[in-house]
Amino acid sequence: MLKETVQTALNEIRPALQADGGDVELVDVSETGVVKVKLTGACRGCPMGVQTLKMGIEQQLKAKVPGVSEVVGV
């Protein structure tokens, strides 16, 4: 259930990333609320990728999905 909710929230975030030529792919969601994602496209290897991950994606997911504790890139 948590994984589907996270995927729905990522689908809402995705257009902002795609506007800059990037994207995000959901890899896994643990029972403890750790969300593993993979940045793709222009986001992969971008110097601002960590900031996008923590200040953008993580904050949005925590606000939209109760139970998300952290977002990590893989």
N, C-alpha and C positions, 0 to 999 in steps of 0.2 A: 504493500500500500504506500509506504513512504517513497519507494523508488518511483512509482507512477506520479506522485505529487511533485517530486523533485523534477522529473522530466517535463511535466506541464509548466512548471515555473521557469525552467531553462528555455522552453519554447517561447516564453514571453520576453526573455532577456536576449535571445538569439538575434533578433533583427538589428539591435544596436551594434553587436559584434560584426554582423554581416555587412553593415553599412561601411565598415572600415576594412573589409576584405577578410575578416576572420570568422571563426565559429568556435563552438564548444561542443564536446561530445561527452555524454555521461558514460562513465566506466563502471562505477559501482556505488552503492550506498550501504554502509555498514549498519549493524543493529544499534550502534552507539551514535549514529547520526553523522558520521564522517562521510562526506560526499567526495568521490574521486572523479575528476574530470580531466579531459585532454583538450588543450587549446589547439586549434587547427588553423590552417590558412595563414593569413598575415599575423595572427596572434601567436602562432608557434614561433618561438625564438625571438619575439619582440622584446626589447628592453623594458617595456612597460607591462609585460605579461603578468608578472607577479602582482603588480598593483591592480591590474584588471581583475585578476583572480580574487584577491583579498578585498579590495575596496569596492569592487563592482559586483562580481558574481556572488561572493560569499555574503556580503551585506544584503543583497537582494533575496537570496535564498533563505537566509535567517529570518528576514521580515515576512516572507511569503509562506514558508513551510516550518511549522512548529516541529521541533525535534532535530533540526539540522544544527550540529555543533561546530562543524568546521568544513571547509572546502579545501582540498589539496589537489595540486596538479600532478599528473603522472606522465 
